[in-house]
Amino acid sequence: MFANDSDQSPRSHTAVLCVLFLGLALALAGNIYQFNRSARLASNMAANERSTQLEIRKLADSAGAALQLDQQRFDQLKDQLSTSAAATLRQARSDVKRSSSQLTQSLSQAHQDVVNQLSDLKQETGAKLDDTSSKLNDTSAKLNQVSGDLDKTGSDVRQVTGDLGVVSGQVATNGKELAALRELGERNYFEFDLSKPNQPQKVGDIRLVLRKSDPKHSRYTLQVLADDKTVEKRDKTINEPVQLYVSGNQQPYEIVVNEIKKNEVVGYLATPKVKAQRGRSS
């Protein structure tokens, strides 16, 4: 029994030694593999780093070349712009000088034209003033002549107060005096001959209708149509200024009857020559 145990003990030790040797060999092999792998990784990383640095240098060289080319282009463009700006400035200065010269000539010509026109206008105005003065002298002489004619006639042309209380202009009592008033030219005169009965008769810019005539007492009644209104003037006497205001006139219209017959009156209407709006209605 003991002999068998002594025979098996060396065998067990040998097996253990084999196992330990095998484990050591495997561990060594693993270490060698890891070492080789680490070496390969380090080599690859070194190669990648060298490649990356090489690419970086290439990019830096390319960027530097591109930057240098852009700088050259920028310098060329700057020179071209400077040359163009200088040429444009010279052209602008030349244009300004030429325009200034042309403007000076135009202003000088315009000034001379104005002076000539003023001279012509002065001569023309002087001639017109002389002509106007001559015409005024002729008109004054004519008015003096008409006034003298009125004085010579010894007529009853006079200033009277109308039925509205307004002092009338000169009133004519016959055809000769009416012609003299027309010569004065102060008012417009329209003669009329009204009969009764009759439709409204247009006299100037109004209409008249004879309502009644009384030759015995020298009285008459008229109906006046003006401004879309109808006004009746009752029991008026011969040569009395019958007054009424018409829109657009500052002075009143005047109706004067010089002759009263049976169912008929003869006279005239005097209207202002200058129309002007009255400040208040009468």
C-alpha positions in Angstrom: 0.0 0.0 0.0 2.7 2.4 0.9 4.7 1.3 -2.0 1.9 2.4 -4.4 1.7 5.8 -2.7 5.4 6.4 -3.2 5.0 5.4 -6.9 2.2 7.8 -7.5 3.8 10.8 -5.8 6.4 11.6 -8.4 3.8 11.2 -11.1 1.6 13.9 -9.4 4.4 16.2 -9.1 5.3 15.8 -12.7 1.7 16.5 -13.7 1.6 19.6 -11.6 4.8 20.8 -13.1 3.5 20.2 -16.6 0.4 22.1 -15.9 2.4 25.0 -14.3 4.8 25.0 -17.2 1.9 25.0 -19.7 0.2 27.9 -17.9 3.5 29.8 -17.8 3.9 29.2 -21.5 0.4 30.4 -22.2 0.9 33.5 -20.1 4.2 34.2 -21.9 2.6 33.7 -25.2 -0.3 36.1 -24.2 2.2 38.7 -23.1 4.1 38.4 -26.3 0.9 38.8 -28.3 -0.1 41.9 -26.3 3.3 43.3 -26.7 3.3 42.7 -30.5 -0.2 44.2 -30.7 0.8 47.3 -28.7 3.8 47.7 -30.9 1.7 47.5 -34.0 -0.8 50.0 -32.6 2.0 52.3 -31.6 3.5 52.0 -35.1 0.1 52.6 -36.7 -0.5 55.7 -34.5 3.0 57.0 -35.3 2.3 56.5 -39.0 -1.1 58.2 -38.7 0.4 61.1 -36.9 3.1 61.5 -39.5 0.5 61.3 -42.2 -1.7 63.9 -40.4 1.2 66.2 -39.9 2.1 65.8 -43.6 -1.5 66.6 -44.6 -1.5 69.6 -42.2 1.7 70.9 -43.8 0.2 70.5 -47.3 -2.9 72.3 -46.2 -0.9 75.1 -44.6 1.3 75.4 -47.7 -1.8 75.4 -49.9 -3.6 78.0 -47.7 -0.5 80.2 -47.7 -0.2 80.0 -51.4 -3.9 80.8 -51.8 -3.6 83.7 -49.3 -0.6 85.1 -51.2 -2.5 84.8 -54.5 -5.5 86.6 -53.0 -3.2 89.3 -51.6 -1.7 89.8 -55.0 -5.2 90.0 -56.6 -6.3 92.5 -53.9 -3.2 94.6 -54.5 -3.9 94.6 -58.3 -7.6 95.5 -57.7 -6.6 98.2 -55.3 -4.2 99.7 -57.9 -6.9 99.5 -60.6 -9.5 101.1 -58.3 -7.0 103.9 -57.4 -6.3 104.5 -61.1 -10.0 104.4 -62.0 -10.9 106.7 -59.1 -8.2 109.2 -60.1 -9.4 109.2 -63.7 -13.0 109.6 -62.6 -12.1 112.5 -60.3 -10.2 114.2 -63.1 -13.1 113.7 -65.5 -15.5 115.0 -62.8 -13.4 118.1 -62.3 -13.3 118.6 -66.0 -17.0 118.2 -66.3 -17.6 120.6 -63.4 -15.3 123.3 -65.0 -17.1 122.9 -68.3 -20.5 123.0 -66.7 -19.5 126.1 -64.7 -18.3 127.8 -67.8 -21.5 126.9 -69.6 -23.7 128.0 -66.7 -21.8 131.3 -66.5 -22.3 131.9 -70.2 -26.0 131.0 -69.9 -26.5 133.3 -66.9 -24.7 136.1 -68.7 -26.9 135.5 -71.8 -30.1 135.3 -69.6 -29.1 138.6 -67.9 -28.5 140.3 -71.2 -31.9 139.0 -72.4 -33.6 140.3 -69.3 -32.0 143.7 -69.7 -33.1 143.8 -73.4 -36.6 142.8 -72.5 -36.8 145.4 -69.7 -35.5 148.0 -72.1 -38.2 147.0 -74.7 -40.8 146.8 -72.0 -39.8 150.3 -70.8 -40.1 151.7 -74.3 -43.4 149.9 -74.9 -44.8 151.0 -71.5 -43.7 154.6 -72.1 -45.4 154.5 -75.5 -48.6 153.0 -74.0 -48.5 155.6 -71.1 -48.2 158.4 -73.7 -51.1 156.9 -75.7 -53.2 156.4 -72.5 -52.4 160.0 -71.4 -53.5 161.2 -74.8 -56.7 159.2 -74.6 -57.4 160.4 -71.1 -56.9 164.0 -72.3 -59.3 163.3 -75.2 -61.8 161.7 -72.8 -61.5 164.6 -70.4 -62.1 167.1 -73.3 -65.1 165.0 -74.4 -66.6 165.0 -70.9 -66.0 168.7 -70.6 -67.7 169.1 -74.0 -70.7 166.9 -72.9 -70.9 168.8 -69.6 -70.9 172.1 -71.6 -73.6 170.7 -73.9 -75.7 169.8 -70.9 -75.3 173.3 -69.5 -76.2 174.8 -72.9 -79.4 172.8 -73.2 -80.7 174.4 -70.0 -82.4 171.0 -69.4 -83.9 169.6 -66.2 -81.2 166.9 -65.8 -80.6 166.9 -62.1 -79.9 164.7 -59.1 -82.9 163.6 -57.1 -83.7 161.0 -54.4 -85.4 157.8 -55.5 -88.2 155.9 -53.8 -85.7 153.9 -51.8 -84.2 157.0 -50.3 -81.0 156.7 -52.3 -79.7 159.8 -54.0 -80.0 159.1 -57.7 -77.7 160.0 -60.5 -78.8 162.5 -63.1 -82.4 162.0 -64.3 -83.3 162.7 -68.0 -86.8 164.0 -68.7 -86.7 163.7 -72.5 -84.8 162.0 -75.3 -82.2 164.8 -75.8 -81.3 164.6 -72.1 -81.1 160.8 -72.2 -78.7 161.1 -75.2 -76.5 163.4 -73.2 -76.5 161.0 -70.2 -75.4 158.2 -72.6 -72.5 160.4 -73.8 -71.3 160.6 -70.2 -71.1 156.8 -70.1 -71.6 156.4 -66.4 -74.5 154.0 -66.6 -76.3 151.7 -69.1 -79.6 153.0 -70.4 -82.5 150.9 -71.9 -85.6 152.7 -73.3 -89.0 151.0 -73.1 -92.6 151.6 -74.1 -95.1 149.6 -72.0 -98.7 149.0 -72.9 -101.5 147.6 -70.8 -102.5 144.8 -70.8 -99.3 143.1 -72.0 -97.0 140.2 -71.2 -93.8 140.9 -69.2 -91.5 142.9 -71.4 -87.8 142.4 -71.1 -85.9 145.6 -70.4 -82.1 145.1 -69.8 -81.9 142.1 -67.5 -85.3 142.5 -65.8 -88.9 142.3 -66.9 -91.6 145.0 -66.5 -95.4 144.8 -66.6 -97.7 147.9 -66.7 -100.5 147.4 -64.2 -102.1 150.9 -64.2 -101.6 154.3 -65.8 -103.3 157.6 -64.8 -102.4 160.4 -67.2 -104.7 162.9 -65.4 -102.8 162.6 -62.1 -99.4 161.6 -63.8 -99.3 158.4 -61.9 -98.7 154.7 -62.8 -98.1 151.3 -61.2 -95.5 148.8 -62.5 -94.7 145.2 -61.7 -91.0 144.4 -61.7 -89.7 140.8 -62.2 -86.0 140.4 -61.1 -83.9 137.8 -59.2 -86.9 135.4 -59.5 -88.9 137.8 -57.4 -91.9 140.1 -58.3 -92.1 143.6 -56.8 -94.9 146.0 -57.4 -94.2 149.8 -57.5 -97.5 151.5 -56.9 -98.6 155.1 -57.7 -95.3 156.4 -59.0 -95.0 159.8 -60.5 -93.6 161.0 -63.8 -89.8 161.5 -63.8 -89.5 159.9 -60.4 -86.5 157.5 -60.0 -88.1 154.1 -59.1 -85.3 152.2 -57.5 -84.6 148.5 -56.8 -81.6 146.4 -56.0 -80.6 143.5 -58.2 -78.1 140.8 -56.9 -74.5 141.4 -58.0 -74.9 145.2 -58.0 -73.9 147.7 -55.3 -75.9 150.6 -56.8 -79.7 150.3 -57.4 -81.4 150.0 -60.8 -83.5 153.1 -61.6 -86.8 153.1 -63.7 -87.8 156.6 -64.9 -91.1 157.2 -66.7 -91.1 160.4 -68.8 -94.5 160.1 -70.4 -97.8 158.7 -69.1 -100.6 157.9 -71.5 -103.8 155.9 -71.2 -102.7 152.3 -70.8 -99.2 153.2 -71.9 -96.0 154.6 -70.3 -92.7 155.6 -72.0 -89.4 155.8 -70.2 -86.0 154.2 -69.6 -84.1 151.9 -67.2 -80.6 152.9 -65.9 -78.3 150.2 -64.6 -74.8 150.3 -63.1 -71.9 149.6 -65.4 -69.8 148.1 -62.7 -71.2 145.1 -60.8 -70.2 144.5 -57.2 -71.7 142.5 -54.4 -73.4 144.7 -51.8 -72.2 144.3 -48.2 -75.8 144.0 -47.0 -79.2 143.6 -48.6 -81.4 146.7 -48.9 
